Amino acid sequence: MARIAILEFNGDWDILGFKVILEVREETGRLVLEKQGYLPPNSELFQHLQLHWNDKYRSLGSPARIKPQSIIRLGSINQRIKACKTSADELRSHLKTWLNSDTFRPLDQRLREECQRDEEIRILIRTSDLTLKKLPLHLWDFFESYSNAELAISPLELEPVSRNQNLSSKSPLKILAILGHQDGIDLQADLKLLQSLPQTEVTFLAEPKKHEINDQLWGQAWDIIFFAGHSETEGETGRIYINSQDSIPIEELWYGLKKAVQRGLKLAIFNSCDGLGLAEKLDDLNIPQMIVMRELVPDLVAQAFLKYFLMAITKGEPLYCAVREARQRLQDEFEDKFPCASWLPVIYQHPAYFPELFQYHLQKQFSFSKQAKVALLLLTLGGFSWFMVRPPLAKTLHNQWWDFYQSGQLSLVQMTLKFALILEPNNRATRYTLGKLCESVQDLDCARKHFQFAAQEGLPAAYSDLARLMIVKDYDYNQSAHLSQLGLKWVDDEDQQVRYSLLKNLGWARWKQGRDSEALNILETAKELNPQRATAYCLIAQVKDERGDRLGALPFWKSCLNLAQPESPDDDSWIGLAQKRLSTTQISP
């Protein structure tokens, strides 16, 4: 499952600096971490950013998707490219120094602790500061360490969302492609790319009149709206050039776009210049996701981004990963001639729609027959063979089970996971999740079967759950210790949650084997690994009590009671025991 990290910036560049609030959530929405940090005022970085985009970058004068205009260009093109690269390097260095501030570094470290290096991580930057949105925060060295992380920009203010969540019953992905004024740029490349998408239904509007766009927006439902052509930001207003005579501020399409959102619009792509103003003006429409360009975008770069993005999407990549891959390919191919090409594309995310997968996220109110229709939609989206499509589809189905579980639809949970298992019979994550589901309804034979399969495939968490069952159900402490040790050989150093569980179970088993001193050492290690979980404290308290050290057990009983979670079966049983021990200790002479 993906992690969602929300970084909210409040403040200014000159006087206050920025208070930064970090939230880390699972894709289900469950809050994992909330922490506050601070970035000091930095007017020098602010000024450098303005100078870089407005002077060094725009002086390149590359054929761009903005209205024809005169740009003052001094020096040869090679000199201007060199100056832009130098400015970009200085900006990168200045940004990294700022993000390494003493008051921000602890927040950075905690974020890294909560994220796995191989999981999808969506970094959501929430701010009302337009300059901060132009800052290339993807240069933060966090993204170098986490290869599946990508950022998005999001508004600071959030309004309630109300829209029709039903998907179209037709299988093709419906795209409205608006090709605007083409003076000085080649939009035929965009057209050919869209036409090449298999099993999609693309409606093209070439240099249309405004009423033609509105007729399409009002006339039917769309999954994606795509615009290519000239655009610009005037102040904070986005304007698009739809034909050789007409340009319109984006708000003149407001009601038509709002209708599209209500009918299920998932994504808007503006493959055009200076798109932050477009995103700002469309913010209150609650479009789930947009892709825009931060600045003027050279025509060749715009074409290449669309090609690489569509290639990644049709391979089954999630939207965030597809944008990152396309950006990185721009860097490899264009940075020598078009500095900062990879800085341009950015996702604009409406936070109320997290979590929502681009590949037709399965809504929890769907019947299973509609899930099958969604599967067919995913298959037709890429036009790939069953072999190529089934891994991302299986992952999508596996990630959906939690929504059904939270709403109490256990039959849908089981059906979704079993369908995922049909697609990928050897998927250890799906097997493990089925084991957890079986255990939750006390079908322990079923739980063991799936845990054993996942463990044989090398999943450390499955070893941990098997080891726990051996203690609480089978009373086979030798086997529990053996399974815990095997799991510890498999677990990654970064996976502290599973390592904690394995150590906890090993310490528990050693205690039951009569090896108290060894048990205490192991449980102390677990406690240090995660001091906010109750289980290690509860077990240490019991070991100390059994050894006659009631006074030494007292602080551990207190921590056990304070940290215990009633929804955890083990914690729930130990809450009563902790209360009894503390009460008895307090009244004893």
C-alpha positions in Angstrom: 0.0 0.0 0.0 1.1 3.5 -0.7 2.1 6.0 2.0 0.8 9.6 1.9 3.0 12.3 3.4 1.3 15.7 3.7 3.6 18.7 4.3 1.6 21.8 5.2 3.6 25.1 4.9 2.3 28.2 6.7 4.3 31.5 6.9 6.4 33.7 4.6 9.9 34.0 3.1 11.0 37.3 4.7 10.1 37.4 8.4 8.3 34.4 9.9 9.7 31.5 7.9 7.5 28.5 7.4 5.9 26.3 10.1 5.8 22.9 8.5 3.3 20.3 9.8 3.9 16.7 8.6 1.2 14.0 8.5 2.0 10.5 7.3 -1.0 8.4 6.4 -1.6 4.9 5.0 -3.5 4.8 1.7 -6.6 3.8 3.7 -6.4 7.3 5.4 -5.2 5.9 8.8 -2.9 8.5 10.5 0.5 7.1 11.2 2.5 10.2 12.3 2.0 13.8 12.9 5.0 16.1 13.6 5.8 19.8 13.4 9.0 21.4 12.1 10.2 24.8 10.9 12.0 26.3 8.0 13.7 29.7 8.7 13.1 32.8 6.6 15.1 32.8 3.4 14.6 35.9 1.3 17.8 35.0 -0.6 16.4 31.7 -1.9 13.1 33.5 -2.8 15.0 36.1 -4.9 17.2 33.4 -6.5 14.1 31.4 -7.5 12.5 34.5 -9.1 15.6 35.4 -10.9 16.2 31.8 -12.1 12.7 31.4 -13.7 12.1 34.9 -14.9 15.6 35.7 -16.2 17.9 32.7 -16.7 15.3 30.2 -17.7 13.1 32.4 -19.9 16.1 33.9 -21.7 16.6 30.5 -23.4 13.8 31.5 -25.7 13.0 27.8 -26.7 9.9 27.3 -28.8 7.3 27.1 -26.1 3.6 26.6 -25.6 2.9 30.2 -24.6 1.5 33.0 -26.7 4.0 34.4 -29.1 5.8 37.3 -27.5 9.2 39.0 -27.5 11.7 37.8 -25.0 15.0 39.7 -24.6 17.9 37.3 -25.3 21.4 38.4 -24.6 24.4 36.4 -25.6 24.7 33.2 -27.7 22.4 30.2 -27.0 25.3 28.3 -25.5 26.1 31.1 -23.1 22.4 31.3 -22.1 22.2 27.5 -21.5 25.4 27.6 -19.5 24.1 30.5 -17.4 20.8 28.7 -16.8 22.6 25.5 -15.7 24.8 27.4 -13.3 21.8 29.2 -11.8 20.0 25.8 -11.5 23.0 24.3 -9.7 23.2 27.2 -7.3 19.4 27.0 -6.7 19.7 23.2 -6.0 22.5 23.8 -3.5 20.7 26.6 -1.8 17.5 24.6 -1.5 19.3 21.6 0.0 21.0 23.8 2.6 17.6 25.2 3.6 16.0 21.8 3.9 18.9 20.7 6.0 18.1 23.3 8.7 18.3 22.1 12.3 14.6 22.9 12.8 13.5 20.8 9.8 15.9 17.9 9.9 14.1 16.0 12.7 10.9 16.1 10.6 12.9 14.8 7.6 14.3 11.9 9.7 10.9 10.9 11.1 9.4 10.8 7.6 12.2 8.5 6.5 11.6 6.2 9.5 8.0 5.8 8.6 8.6 5.0 4.9 9.9 1.9 3.2 12.3 2.4 0.4 10.4 0.2 -2.1 6.9 1.5 -1.4 5.0 4.1 -3.3 5.2 7.4 -1.4 3.1 10.4 -2.3 4.4 13.7 -0.9 1.7 16.3 -0.8 2.8 19.9 -0.5 0.0 22.0 0.9 0.5 25.8 0.7 -1.0 29.0 -0.5 2.4 30.5 -1.4 2.7 30.6 -5.2 6.5 30.9 -5.1 6.8 27.8 -2.9 4.8 26.0 -5.6 7.5 27.0 -8.1 10.3 25.7 -5.9 11.7 22.4 -7.4 11.2 20.4 -4.1 11.7 17.2 -6.0 15.4 18.0 -5.6 15.1 17.3 -1.9 17.5 14.4 -1.2 14.6 12.4 0.2 13.6 11.6 -3.3 17.1 10.2 -4.1 16.7 7.6 -1.3 13.1 6.7 -2.1 12.8 5.7 -5.7 9.0 5.4 -5.7 8.3 8.8 -4.1 6.9 11.7 -6.0 5.4 15.0 -4.9 2.3 16.9 -5.7 1.1 20.4 -5.0 -2.2 20.9 -3.1 -4.3 23.9 -1.9 -4.1 24.9 1.7 -7.8 25.5 2.0 -10.1 22.5 1.6 -13.8 22.6 0.8 -16.3 19.7 1.2 -16.5 17.4 -1.8 -19.7 16.3 -3.4 -19.8 14.5 -6.7 -21.2 11.5 -8.5 -18.8 8.6 -7.8 -20.2 6.2 -10.4 -17.9 5.1 -13.2 -19.0 5.0 -16.8 -20.5 1.6 -17.7 -18.5 1.6 -21.0 -15.2 -0.1 -21.2 -13.1 2.4 -23.1 -11.3 5.1 -21.2 -13.0 8.4 -22.4 -10.7 11.2 -23.2 -11.6 14.7 -24.3 -8.5 16.1 -26.1 -8.6 19.9 -26.8 -5.8 21.0 -29.2 -5.6 24.7 -29.0 -3.9 27.4 -31.1 -1.0 25.8 -32.9 1.1 28.8 -34.0 4.8 27.9 -33.7 4.3 24.5 -32.1 3.6 21.0 -33.3 0.4 19.5 -31.8 0.3 16.7 -34.3 2.7 14.7 -32.1 0.3 15.0 -29.2 -2.6 13.9 -31.4 -0.7 10.9 -32.7 0.2 9.8 -29.2 -3.4 10.0 -28.1 -4.6 8.2 -31.2 -2.2 5.4 -30.6 -3.7 4.5 -27.2 -5.5 1.1 -27.5 -9.1 0.7 -26.5 -9.7 4.3 -25.6 -12.4 6.6 -26.8 -10.7 9.9 -27.7 -12.7 12.9 -28.9 -10.6 15.6 -30.5 -11.4 19.3 -30.7 -8.8 21.1 -32.9 -8.7 24.9 -32.5 -12.3 24.9 -31.3 -14.7 27.6 -30.5 -15.5 28.1 -26.8 -19.1 26.8 -27.3 -17.7 23.6 -28.9 -15.7 22.9 -25.7 -18.7 23.6 -23.5 -20.9 21.4 -25.6 -18.6 18.5 -25.0 -18.2 19.2 -21.3 -22.0 19.3 -20.8 -22.9 16.6 -23.2 -21.3 13.5 -21.7 -19.0 12.1 -19.0 -15.2 12.1 -19.4 -12.5 10.2 -17.5 -9.6 12.5 -18.7 -9.6 16.0 -20.1 -6.4 16.9 -22.0 -5.3 20.3 -23.3 -2.3 21.0 -25.5 -1.5 24.4 -26.9 -0.6 27.9 -25.7 -1.4 29.0 -22.2 -0.1 31.4 -19.6 -0.6 32.8 -16.2 -1.6 36.5 -15.9 -1.2 37.4 -12.3 -2.9 34.5 -10.7 -5.3 33.8 -13.6 -4.7 31.0 -16.1 -5.6 31.7 -19.8 -5.7 29.2 -22.7 -5.4 30.0 -26.4 -8.0 27.8 -28.1 -7.7 29.1 -31.7 -6.0 31.7 -33.7 -8.5 34.4 -32.7 -9.7 33.4 -29.3 -8.1 33.1 -25.8 -10.2 32.6 -22.7 -9.5 32.7 -19.0 -10.0 29.2 -17.6 -12.9 30.3 -15.4 -15.0 30.8 -18.4 -15.2 27.0 -18.7 -16.0 26.7 -15.0 -19.5 25.4 -15.1 -18.8 22.9 -17.8 -15.7 21.6 -16.0 -17.7 21.4 -12.8 -20.3 19.2 -14.6 -17.4 17.0 -15.8 -16.2 16.5 -12.2 -19.7 15.6 -11.0 -19.8 13.0 -13.7 -16.6 11.3 -12.6 -13.7 13.3 -14.2 -10.5 11.8 -12.7 -7.6 13.7 -14.3 -7.0 16.9 -16.2 -3.7 17.2 -18.1 -2.6 20.7 -19.3 0.4 20.0 -21.6 1.0 23.7 -22.0 3.0 26.6 -20.5 2.9 28.2 -17.1 0.1 26.0 -15.8 0.1 26.8 -12.0 -2.4 29.6 -12.7 -4.7 27.1 -14.4 -4.5 24.8 -11.4 -5.2 27.7 -9.0 -8.3 28.8 -10.8 -9.6 25.2 -11.1 -9.0 24.5 -7.5 -12.5 25.0 -6.3 -13.8 22.6 -9.0 -12.4 19.7 -6.9 -10.8 18.0 -9.9 -9.2 15.0 -8.2 -5.8 15.3 -10.0 -4.2 17.6 -12.6 -0.9 17.6 -14.3 0.4 21.0 -15.2 3.7 22.7 -16.1 5.4 25.0 -13.6 6.8 27.3 -16.3 7.2 27.8 -20.1 7.6 24.4 -21.6 9.6 23.8 -24.8 7.5 22.1 -27.5 9.7 19.1 -27.7 9.7 18.7 -24.0 5.9 18.8 -23.8 5.7 16.1 -26.5 8.2 13.9 -24.9 6.6 14.2 -21.4 3.2 13.1 -22.8 4.8 10.2 -24.6 6.8 8.9 -21.5 3.9 9.5 -19.2 1.4 7.5 -21.3 4.0 4.7 -21.8 4.4 4.5 -18.0 0.6 4.5 -17.4 -0.1 1.8 -19.9 2.6 -0.3 -18.3 0.4 -0.2 -15.1 2.4 2.4 -13.2 0.4 4.4 -10.6 0.0 8.1 -11.6 2.6 9.4 -9.2 5.2 6.9 -10.3 4.4 7.5 -14.0 5.0 11.2 -13.6 8.3 10.6 -11.8 9.4 8.2 -14.5 8.5 10.7 -17.3 10.3 13.5 -15.5 13.4 11.4 -15.1 13.4 10.5 -18.8 13.2 14.2 -19.6 16.3 14.8 -17.5 18.2 12.1 -19.3 17.1 13.3 -22.8 16.8 17.1 -22.7 18.6 18.7 -19.8 21.7 19.4 -22.0 19.7 21.5 -24.4 16.7 22.5 -22.2 17.9 23.0 -18.7 15.3 22.4 -16.0 13.1 20.4 -18.4 12.5 17.8 -15.6 11.5 20.5 -13.2 8.4 21.5 -15.2 5.7 18.7 -14.8 4.0 18.6 -11.5 0.9 17.0 -10.1 -1.8 19.2 -8.6 -3.7 17.0 -6.1 -7.0 17.6 -4.4 -6.4 16.2 -0.9 -10.0 15.2 -0.3 -9.6 12.5 -2.9 -6.7 10.6 -1.2 -6.5 7.7 -1.5 -7.7 7.3 -5.2 -5.8 5.2 -7.7 -5.7 6.4 -11.2 -6.3 2.9 -12.6 -10.1 3.1 -11.7 -9.9 2.8 -8.0 -12.4 0.2 -6.8 -15.1 2.1 -4.8 -16.2 0.3 -1.7 -19.9 0.6 -2.6 -19.5 -1.4 -5.8 -20.9 -4.9 -6.2 -18.4 -7.6 -7.1 -19.9 -7.7 -10.7 -18.9 -4.1 -11.1 -15.4 -4.9 -9.8 -15.2 -7.3 -12.7 -16.1 -4.5 -15.1 -13.4 -2.4 -13.5 -11.0 -5.2 -14.2 -12.0 -5.2 -17.9 -11.4 -1.4 -18.0 -7.9 -1.9 -16.7 -7.3 -4.5 -19.3 -8.5 -2.3 -22.2 -6.6 0.7 -20.9 -3.2 -0.7 -21.7 -4.2 -3.1 -24.5 -1.7 -5.5 -23.1 -1.9 -9.2 -22.7 -3.4 -10.8 -19.7 0.1 -11.7 -18.5 1.3 -8.1 -18.6 -1.8 -6.6 -16.9 -2.6 -9.0 -14.2 0.2 -7.9 -11.7 -0.9 -4.3 -11.4 -4.6 -5.4 -11.4 -3.9 -7.9 -8.6 -2.1 -5.1 -6.6 -5.1 -2.8 -7.1 -7.5 -5.5 -5.9 -5.3 -6.3 -2.9 -5.0 -2.7 -1.9 -8.8 -2.3 -1.9 -9.7 -4.9 0.8 -9.2 -2.5 3.7 -12.0 -0.2 2.5 -14.4 -3.1 2.4 -13.2 -4.3 5.8 -13.7 -1.0 7.5 -17.3 -0.8 6.2 -18.0 -4.3 7.6 -18.4 -5.9 4.1 -16.4 -9.1 5.0 -17.8 -11.0 2.1 -16.5 -8.4 -0.4 -13.1 -8.5 1.4 -12.9 -12.2 0.8 -14.1 -12.0 -2.8 -11.7 -9.2 -3.6 -8.7 -11.0 -2.2 -9.6 -14.3 -3.8 -10.0 -12.6 -7.2 -6.5 -11.1 -6.6 -5.2 -14.6 -5.8 -6.7 -15.9 -9.0 -4.6 -13.3 -10.9 -1.5 -13.9 -8.9 -1.7 -17.3 -7.0 1.8 -16.9 -5.5 1.4 -13.3 -4.3 2.6 -13.5 -0.7 1.0 -10.2 0.4 -2.4 -11.3 -0.7 -1.9 -14.7 1.1 -0.8 -12.9 4.2 -3.9 -10.6 4.1 -6.2 -13.5 3.7 -4.5 -15.1 6.7 -5.2 -12.0 8.8 -8.8 -12.0 7.6 -9.2 -15.7 8.6 -7.7 -15.0 12.0 -10.1 -12.1 12.6 -13.0 -14.5 12.4 -11.2 -17.2 14.4 -10.7 -19.6 11.4 -7.3 -20.5 12.6 -6.7 -23.4 10.2 -7.3 -21.0 7.3 -5.1 -18.4 8.9 -2.2 -20.9 9.3 -2.5 -22.1 5.7 -2.1 -18.6 4.3 0.5 -17.5 6.8 2.6 -20.6 6.0 2.4 -20.0 2.3 3.5 -16.3 2.8 6.3 -17.4 5.1 7.6 -19.9 2.6 7.7 -17.0 0.1 9.9 -15.1 2.5 7.5 -12.7 4.1 8.8 -11.8 7.6 5.4 -10.6 8.9 4.0 -14.1 8.2 6.7 -15.7 10.3 5.7 -13.3 13.1 2.0 -14.1 12.9 2.7 -17.9 12.8 5.0 -17.5 15.9 2.3 -15.7 17.8 -0.3 -18.4 17.0 2.1 -21.0 18.2 2.2 -19.2 21.6 -1.4 -18.2 22.2 -3.2 -21.2 20.5 -0.8 -24.2 20.3 1.5 -23.5 23.3 4.4 -24.7 21.2 7.0 -22.3 22.4 10.0 -24.2 20.8 8.4 -23.8 17.3 7.4 -20.2 18.0 11.0 -19.3 18.9 12.3 -21.1 15.8 9.8 -19.3 13.5 10.7 -15.9 15.1 14.4 -16.5 14.5 13.8 -17.5 10.8 11.7 -14.3 10.3 14.5 -12.2 11.8 16.9 -13.5 9.1 14.5 -12.3 6.4 13.4 -8.9 7.7 14.9 -5.8 6.3 16.7 -3.4 8.7 14.2 -0.6 7.7 11.1 -2.7 8.6 11.1 -1.9 12.2 7.5 -2.7 12.8 7.9 -6.3 11.7 11.3 -6.6 13.5 9.6 -5.4 16.7 6.9 -8.1 16.4 9.4 -10.9 15.7 11.6 -9.8 18.7 8.5 -9.5 20.9 7.4 -13.1 20.0 10.9 -14.5 20.5 11.1 -12.9 23.9 7.6 -14.2 24.8 8.6 -17.7 23.7 11.9 -17.6 25.6 10.0 -16.6 28.8 7.6 -19.5 28.3 10.6 -21.8 27.8 11.8 -20.7 31.2 14.7 -18.7 29.8 13.9 -15.5 31.8 17.2 -13.6 31.5 17.4 -14.2 27.7 13.7 -13.2 27.4 14.3 -9.9 29.2 17.3 -9.0 27.0 15.3 -9.7 23.8 12.2 -7.8 25.1 14.3 -4.8 26.1 15.7 -4.7 22.5 12.1 -4.7 21.2 11.1 -2.0 23.6 14.0 0.2 22.5 13.1 -0.4 18.8 9.5 0.9 19.3 9.0 2.5 22.8 5.4 3.5 21.8 4.0 -0.1 21.6 2.7 -1.7 24.8 3.4 -5.4 24.2 7.1 -5.5 25.2 6.3 -3.5 28.4 3.5 -5.9 29.3 5.7 -8.9 28.8 8.7 -7.5 30.7 6.3 -6.7 33.6 5.1 -10.3 33.6 8.6 -11.7 33.5 9.7 -9.5 36.4 6.6 -10.3 38.4 7.2 -14.0 38.0 10.8 -13.6 39.1 9.6 -11.8 42.3 10.7 -8.3 41.3 7.3 -6.6 41.8 8.9 -3.2 42.4 10.9 -3.4 39.2 7.8 -4.5 37.3 5.8 -1.5 38.4 7.0 1.1 35.8 6.5 -1.5 33.1 3.0 -2.2 34.2 2.3 1.5 34.1 3.7 1.8 30.5 1.7 -1.3 29.5 -1.5 0.2 30.7 -0.8 3.7 29.2 0.1 2.4 25.8 -2.2 -0.6 25.4 -4.7 -0.6 22.6 -8.0 -2.3 23.4 -8.6 -3.3 19.8 -5.5 -5.5 20.0 -6.4 -9.0 21.5 -3.1 -9.3 23.4 -3.2 -5.7 24.7 -6.9 -6.1 25.7 -6.1 -9.1 27.9 -3.2 -7.3 29.5 -5.1 -4.1 30.3 -7.0 -5.9 33.0 -3.9 -7.6 34.3 -2.0 -4.3 34.5 -4.9 -2.7 36.3 -5.0 -5.5 38.8 -1.2 -5.5 39.4 -1.0 -1.8 39.9 -4.0 -1.8 42.2 -2.4 -4.6 44.3 1.0 -2.9 44.4 -0.5 0.4 45.6 -2.3 -1.2 48.6 0.4 -3.5 49.6 2.6 -2.4 52.5 
